[in-house]
Amino acid sequence: FSSLPPIVPNGPIAIYGLGGGTAARLMLELWPSIQLEGWEIDEILIEKAREYLGLSELEKPTSKGGSLRVHVDDALSPSQDVSGRYAGIIVDLFADGKVLDQLQQVPIWLDLASRLMPNGRIMVNCAGIEEEKAATNGKPQLLLGDSVWEMNSTIKILSEAFPGQVSWKRTPDSQGLNFLALTGGLPDLSDWSKKVPIRLSETVKQWKLCETS
């Protein structure tokens, strides 16, 4: 998620599914002037993250003016439809280890896209694919190929909502081999890789446009 800021306009970025604040912390470390708005429905989780995980520190402005504003609320609620508010939206919403059922419908993605300013993008954690879970020694059997994204239901829905405008990549084994999706068409990967810290420059080159087989 922390590679998103260079490919969106200047403006606030929303994190839907803030959790303990891991993504927000990394983004503020890399981009200390960024304005983040984190949404988390679990009030107890936020209280514990403030007490034990240093979330309250992230809510204080950085020396460069960046900050995290926390909302304890349902990010998908229609009351949160603020047209054109965000430069980017990060969606990391799970229940019982799966992407929320609400996100398996085209209309919700069109609603979320309406919250973006022009040229804004949505980046989504789309989890893995069921076909890899029956694995040897408890490890996923990695399926390869440029059309493997079609086995991920969330990316398929995103591709229906935004035809020809969705890209995908996978996280490494250490991060669960999850699929990530990005709306707004495939960025110029060479340009993008030059704008992120060196440790991210190779990973951004792994993005591919969702093309059907």
Number of C-alpha atoms within 10 A of each C-alpha: 18 18 19 20 22 15 20 21 17 15 17 22 27 27 28 22 20 25 21 19 23 13 18 27 19 13 21 21 15 15 17 17 16 23 21 24 20 24 23 22 18 14 13 11 15 23 14 13 17 17 12 11 15 15 22 16 14 21 17 13 17 16 9 11 11 20 23 26 14 20 16 15 15 15 21 18 9 11 8 13 16 13 13 14 18 26 23 28 28 22 24 20 26 15 8 6 8 11 20 14 11 12 19 16 14 17 13 17 19 13 16 21 24 17 21 26 19 14 13 23 25 25 22 24 21 26 23 23 20 11 13 14 13 11 11 9 7 8 12 18 13 13 13 8 7 15 13 15 27 17 14 17 18 27 25 18 18 27 21 15 19 17 15 17 17 25 24 22 21 20 16 11 11 7 8 13 17 18 21 23 25 27 25 19 17 16 17 11 18 12 13 18 19 14 15 20 12 10 9 15 18 14 16 20 16 13 17 19 19 26 16 11 8
